[in-house]
Amino acid sequence: MSSIYREIFDLEKNWHGFNRNPFSKTDLIELAERNSIVVLKDHSVKNACVFHYERRKVVLYNPHLPEIDFALSLGHELGHIGLGHVTPHSKPLHANYLSNSSIEKDAGIIGFLFWIPSSDLYQMENEGRLNLEEMYNSCKGYRYGDLGGADLEKVCTARLRIYNALKRMTDRDNSHRQYCY
């Protein structure tokens, strides 16, 4: 089983509603606080950042972020924490949910799962509607925020890629298990 897939499975067990329901600003902040993570507004950060300070994990976020950027950014930072990237001696990490580094990619995946849970995409797939155009149209609605145009297409494409990769990992792991037992 792939490491990120295993981590997602663990987060689904530990963070109620993760990857099953879309998280709003309030949901994300409440999840952080339930897990003893300090969340503070900071106008000086572009999106969000996370670091360890005096035995506490701290997330700073820009309160002027549009809803979708907030979900992806704060979800990304919570991903760093959930994946164990934030330690007492680590440098601050800044939200970059479209980065190419492996820890940024993994944290970005977590942010995307907070934004649009796999259960939503699974339902679209069962209804025969899982394609970029349908996803783009769904994302334009009230539920997923206020991005538009090329930016929305970019994040929808990324989320669809994540869904398909996780599905391939799940299918591969399930078929492997089938032959092992």
N, C-alpha and C positions, 0 to 999 in steps of 0.2 A: 504494500500500500504506500502510495506517495506521501511524503512528509507533510506537504501543505494540506492534502486531503485528510490525513489523520488529525492535523491541528484543527481544521474546520469542524470535523466531527466532535472533537473535544470541546470546542467553543460552543457548538450547538447544545451540548449537554450542560455547560456551565453558564452560558448567557441566555437566559430565557427569551425565546422569540427570535434569536439570531438565526438568520438565513431562512426564516419561516414567515416573518412579517417585516414590512418596510419600517425603518426607524426614523422618526421625526427628530428635530433638534431636542425636544424635551425628552424623548425616549433615550437618545444617546447620552445626554447629560445625566439622566437618572441611572442608566446602566453604569456609567463611570463612577458615580457617587456610591452606588451599592457595592462597588468593588474597591472602595477606598482610594479612588483616583481623584485628585484635585483638578477641577476644571475651572479655568479663569478666562475672562474676556481680556483681550490684549489687542489694541488697535495697531500696534507696531508689527505684528506678524502678518505675512501675506495671506495665509490660509489658516494653518495650525502647526503646532510643534509639540513635541513631547520630550520630557527629560526626567531624570531622577534627582530629587532634592530632599535632603534630610530624611531619608528612609521613606519617602513618598514619591509616587509617580505623579507628575504634573502635566496637564495638557493646557496649552494656551491656544485660544482661537480668536479669530477676527470676527466680532459680532455683526459685521456688515456683509458677511458672505451670503450669497443667494442660497436658498434651501438646498438645492442639489449639491453645491460646492461644500456646504456645511456637512451634509451627510457623508459625502465622499472623504472630506478632509478629517473630520473628527472620527469617522469610522476607520479611516486609515491609521490614525494615531492610536486608537484603541487596538487595532490590529497589531501594531508594533508591541504594545504591552502584552496582549494575549499570546503573541508568538514568542515572547521572551527576549525581544530585542532591546528592551529598556532595563539597564542594570545600573547599580550605583556608580560605576566608572565609565559608562557610555556617554558619548557626546550627544547633545540634543539632536533630535531627528525632526526634519521639517516635511510637512505633507507634500508629496509629489506622487500622486496616484497614477501618473502615466510614465514613471521612470523605468529605466532598463535594469537597474541593479536588482539582485535577487531579493534582498530583504525589503526593498521598496516595492518590488512587484508583489511579494507575498502580502505585505501590509495593504497594498492597493487592492488586492483580491478581497481581503476582509472588508475594506471600505465599500467595495461594489456590492458585496453580499448584504451589507446593512441597507444600502440604497434600494436595490431590487433583489429580493430574496429568490433563491433558486425555485422555491415553490411557485412563485408567480410565473416564471418562465416555463416550468414544467406544465402548468395549467395551459399556458398558451400553446405549448407543443402538443398536448393532448387534444386541443381544439383545432389543430392544424394551422395555427396562426403564428408560429415561431419563425419569424423572418425579420430582417432589419427594418423593413417598411412598417410592419405591424408594431414592432417594438418602439420604433421612433414615434409612431402615432400615439401609443400608450404613454410614452414618456413625456409627451407634450402636455398631458393632462395635469390637473391640480396635484395629483398624488406624488409626482416625481420632481417637481420643482419648476424653475423658471429659466432654464437654458433654452437656447434655440439654435437653429441653423446647423452650421458645421460643428460647433462644440457639442451639441446634443447628439449629432450623428457619431462623433468620435467616441463619446462615452457609451452610447448604445452599442456600437460595434465592439468596444472593449468588453462590455458586460456579456454580450452574446458569445464572444470568444472564450471568456472565463466559464460560462455555463457549459459550452461544448467540451472544453478541456476537462472540467470536473466530471461531466457525464462519461467521457471516455475512460477516465480513471476509475470511476465507479463500476462501469461495465467490465473493464479489464479485471478489477479486483474481484468482482462477483463471479466472473467466468473462471478465474484462477481458483477461487474457493470451491467452486462446483467440482473441479477435478481433483482437489486435494482431499475431499471427504468421501 
